[in-house]
Amino acid sequence: MKLSVLEHSHVNEGRSVKETLDETVALARETERLGYHRFWVSEHHGSEALASSSPEVLIAHIAAHTESIRLGSGGIMLPHYSSYKVAENFKLLEALHPGRIDVGLGRAPGGTPLATRALQEHKRSEPDFYPQQVVDLYHYLLDDHPQKHRFPGLRAFPQTEGMPELWLLGSSDGTARIAAQLGTPYAFAQFFGAAGDEALQHYYSYFQPSSYCARPKALAAVMAICADTEEEARQLARSNELFFLKLLTGQELGFMPSVKRATEYPYTAAEQQIIEQMKTRRFIGTPGQVKESLKRYADRMHLDELMIVSHIHDFEKRLRSYRYIAEAFES
């Protein structure tokens, strides 16, 4: 089982943005040491609580402080941008760090409606142009645009010997259908709360081999929190529960709350019901419990790679959670 990391660079209560980004680098270095395969950073806009608004910049910074772990975007919100510019950014990253770069693509806005309007100001967008954007990006990365393209003969530079690994990210079967049709790897965002059974099954069943990817290749990003005892793990998870509760109800906090704040929060019965539903999709407990539940999920979904999301307010306990999970899978 390959283990990887998805990092959102949450600004924890009581911490600065600079401290948050320093901790992101420290997490990448530690998970590299532990043998994690990939380290992806997210893209979010208009959010005080999330420091990762430009994955390309953050990837370059992390790459300069690590040696071997694969680095990528989880993901670039492609409808905001030109496929050509995204290709240039990631080809430059590939040239700087050969064989280590992934470009994960999403089509969600990744922010507030107002931020989306600002990102797309003066941009003419056609309905459902995203699949064509993915195809364009693929050809720019591969350096083989067909002559009948809208921009015949256009190439993205710099020239590289290899190309970044291209993934499509999604939390529904819509992106799974596109990934299957285009023949790209697919990353399912299970931590958003969706089960993923139908999306992954469609991807496996209807995958069409491409020059880029000969057979289906999928991973799932899952929320996992690990501690010495199940009680402690569930306490650590309370910060994440309150943060996502507020996000889902349109009252986003400007930080990842402490366990103390989350414990003392006066939850209503309706809010408690939302949190109980969250818990059914998360992997929380001791190293043995988390390993067993993750293996069951991976076996059911026919996955050989899981991308761990571990939102814990205390950074040292967060590092410990990733270490416990890695050690559990080594045993």
ABEGO torsion letter per residue (X at the ends): XBBBBBBAGBBBBGBBAAAAAAAAAAAAAAAAAAGBABBBBBBBBGBAABABABAAAAAAAAAAABAABBBBBOBBBAAABBAAAAAAAAAAAAAABBGABBBBBBABAGEBAAAAAAAABGBBBBBGAAAAAAAAAAAAAAGABBAABABBGBBBOBBBABBBBBBBBBABAAAAAAAAAAGBBBBBBAAAGBAGAAAAAAAAAABBBBAABABBBBBBBBBBBBBABAAAAAAAAAAAAAAAAAAAAGABBABBBBAAAAAABBBBAAAAAAAAAAAAABBBEBAAAAAAAAAAAAAAAGBABBBBBBBBABAAAAAAAAAAAAAAAAX
